[in-house]
């Protein structure tokens, strides 16, 4: 029988779901990551998403964001099939959970980005158009600007 920990497990999951996500994000933004940092970035993102799955307040939107980050990291690492897998999970969670349009837009952004890296221009364009359509209809100006900025990096191929 597994012994219960001597600390607040709920608080630990709450802490590590956010802490791991943020630390992975810092590595995503870091220029000139080392191979060890690439591996740490991936492990942190996977750990964040796992900790979210252990939380009672986990929603499909939370999972979609976690899957989005994992897809982004796999894209950065050039692991197209893994990126596609998590991009598809991101979209599925966003669609099934009735996510906000911003979250759904980023699911399509993830899929467009992976197809850009894969060299599948036609598929990239389909996902990019879906993301752009959602972006145009966002009512929150900050959200719209953020998504638009990320979508523009796909068009430029960066």
C-alpha positions in Angstrom: 0.0 0.0 0.0 1.3 3.5 -0.9 1.9 5.7 2.0 0.5 9.2 1.9 3.1 11.9 1.7 3.7 14.1 4.7 3.0 17.3 2.7 -0.1 18.8 1.0 -0.2 16.8 -2.2 -2.9 19.1 -3.7 -0.7 22.2 -3.1 2.3 20.3 -4.5 0.4 19.6 -7.8 -0.8 23.2 -7.9 2.8 24.5 -7.4 4.5 22.1 -9.8 2.0 22.5 -12.6 2.7 26.2 -12.8 6.4 26.2 -11.8 7.3 23.5 -14.4 5.3 25.3 -17.1 7.0 28.7 -16.4 10.5 27.2 -16.2 9.9 25.4 -19.5 8.7 28.7 -21.0 11.9 30.4 -19.9 13.8 27.8 -21.8 11.6 28.1 -24.9 12.6 31.8 -25.0 16.3 31.3 -24.3 18.6 31.8 -27.2 21.4 29.3 -27.6 20.0 26.5 -25.5 22.3 23.6 -24.9 21.2 20.0 -25.6 20.9 19.5 -21.9 18.6 22.5 -21.6 16.5 21.2 -24.5 16.0 18.0 -22.6 15.2 19.8 -19.4 12.7 22.0 -21.3 10.8 19.0 -22.6 10.8 17.2 -19.2 9.6 20.3 -17.4 6.7 20.7 -19.9 5.7 17.1 -19.6 5.9 17.3 -15.8 3.7 20.4 -15.8 1.0 18.7 -17.8 1.1 15.6 -15.7 0.7 17.7 -12.5 -2.3 19.4 -14.1 -3.9 16.0 -14.7 -3.6 15.3 -11.0 -5.5 18.5 -10.0 -9.2 18.4 -9.4 -9.6 21.8 -11.0 -8.0 20.6 -14.3 -10.1 21.6 -17.3 -9.8 20.7 -21.0 -8.5 24.3 -21.5 -5.7 23.7 -19.0 -4.8 20.5 -20.8 -5.0 22.2 -24.2 -2.5 24.8 -23.0 -0.2 22.1 -21.6 -0.4 20.1 -24.8 0.3 23.3 -26.8 3.5 23.9 -24.9 4.6 20.3 -25.4 3.9 20.6 -29.2 5.8 23.9 -29.3 8.8 22.3 -27.6 8.8 19.2 -29.9 8.6 21.6 -32.9 11.6 23.5 -31.6 13.4 20.2 -31.2 12.5 19.2 -34.8 10.5 16.2 -33.6 7.7 16.5 -36.1 5.7 13.4 -35.2 5.7 14.1 -31.5 4.8 17.7 -32.2 1.9 16.6 -34.4 0.7 14.2 -31.7 0.6 16.9 -29.0 -0.8 19.5 -31.4 -3.7 17.1 -32.1 -4.2 16.5 -28.4 -4.2 20.3 -27.9 -6.9 20.8 -30.5 -9.0 17.9 -29.2 -8.9 19.2 -25.7 -9.8 22.7 -26.9 -12.7 21.5 -29.0 -14.1 19.0 -26.5 -13.8 21.3 -23.5 -15.6 24.3 -25.1 -12.4 26.3 -24.7 -12.3 30.0 -25.2 -11.5 31.1 -28.8 -8.0 32.2 -27.8 -7.2 28.7 -26.7 -8.7 27.2 -29.8 -6.7 29.7 -32.0 -3.5 28.5 -30.3 -4.4 24.9 -31.0 -4.5 25.7 -34.7 -1.3 27.8 -34.3 0.5 24.8 -32.9 -0.6 22.6 -35.8 0.3 25.2 -38.4 3.8 25.6 -36.8 4.5 21.9 -36.8 3.5 21.7 -40.5 5.8 24.6 -41.3 8.7 22.7 -39.7 7.6 19.5 -41.5 7.7 21.4 -44.8 4.0 20.6 -45.4 3.0 24.0 -46.7 -0.6 23.1 -47.8 -1.4 21.6 -44.4 0.2 24.6 -42.7 -1.9 27.0 -44.7 -5.2 25.2 -43.7 -4.3 25.4 -40.0 -3.0 29.0 -40.3 -6.2 30.1 -42.0 -8.3 28.6 -39.2 -6.2 30.3 -36.6 -6.3 33.6 -38.4 -10.1 33.4 -38.6 -10.4 32.9 -34.9 -7.8 35.6 -34.3 -9.8 38.2 -36.3 -12.9 37.5 -34.1 -11.2 37.8 -30.7 -12.7 40.6 -28.7 -9.8 41.0 -26.2 -7.3 43.2 -28.0 -4.3 41.9 -26.0 -5.2 38.3 -26.8 -5.7 39.2 -30.5 -2.4 41.0 -30.7 -0.5 38.1 -29.0 -2.0 35.4 -31.3 -1.5 37.6 -34.4 2.2 38.1 -33.5 2.7 34.4 -33.2 0.9 33.6 -36.4 3.0 36.1 -38.3 6.1 34.1 -37.3 4.7 31.1 -39.1 4.1 33.0 -42.3 7.7 34.2 -42.2 8.9 30.7 -41.6 10.6 31.5 -38.3 
